[in-house]
């Protein structure tokens, strides 16, 4: 059985949302850097993927309870990577 960190799925969703309105680099390196920075600032929440119903419920609870923390972590990570992209792209 696979175990996943649902916070990773939520952060992926937030990154997609915020990057659509941002002029930062969208390469795989930069997106992965953003994801790592944000996830390191947030608590891990693991679930068993065979529990699909539980995953959906926990996902919704996490979004409501940690929305501000999630938003801040992702936006801050985007700013950090935008200012210092490892891919060599400098959008500023």
N, C-alpha and C positions, 0 to 999 in steps of 0.2 A: 504494500500500500504506500502511496506517495503522501508525503507530508509537505505542505507549502506554507509559506509566510503570507497571509492574506494582505498584510500591509504592503507587500511588494506589488500586488495587483492594484491596490488602491492608489499607490504612488504612481504607477504606470498611467493610470487614468488621469490623475491630476497633472502629470507632466504633459500629456497630450493636450489637455485643456489649456494650460497656461502657455505652452510653446506655440500654439496657434496664433496667439496675439503678441508674440515676442519676436524680436529680430535677431535672436541668438542663433548659433550654429545648431543644425539639426542632424549632424552626422552621428553615427553609432557611438563613437568615442565620447562625444560631448553628452549625448543622452544617457549613456551608461554612467558617466561621471556625476551627472545631476542625480540620477537614481541612487547611486551609492552614497552621495553626500546626504541626501534627504533621508534615506533609510537609516543611516547611522545616527540621525537625530531623533528617530522615532522608535517606540517600543515594538518588538516583534510580536506577532500574533499568529501562532501556528494552528492549522487545522488539518484534518485528515481529508483528502480529496474524495474519498468514497462517501463522505457525508455531505453531499451536494446541498441538501436543504439547510444544514447547519452553516455551510459556507455562505449561503445567501443571507441568512439571518445575521450572522456575525458581521458580514460585509456592511450591511445597512446600519447596524449598531455602531460599528467603528466610524463610519462616515459621519454620523450624527455627533458622537461623543468627542471625536478628535478633529473635527473639521477645521478649527482655527489652527491647531498645531500642525495638521497636515498641510494646509495652505501655506503657512509660514515656512515650514521646512522646505517645501518644493520651491517656493518663490525665492527664498534665500539661496538655495542650491543653484537655481538658474542664474542668479546674479553673480555668484562666485565663479561658475564655469564661463559665463559670458565675459567676465573680466579677465579670465586666465584660461582660455581654451587650450587643451593639450594637443589638439589636432593642427595647430598652427594658424587657424582662422582667427582673425581679429576684427570683429565687426564694429569696433568703436572708432 
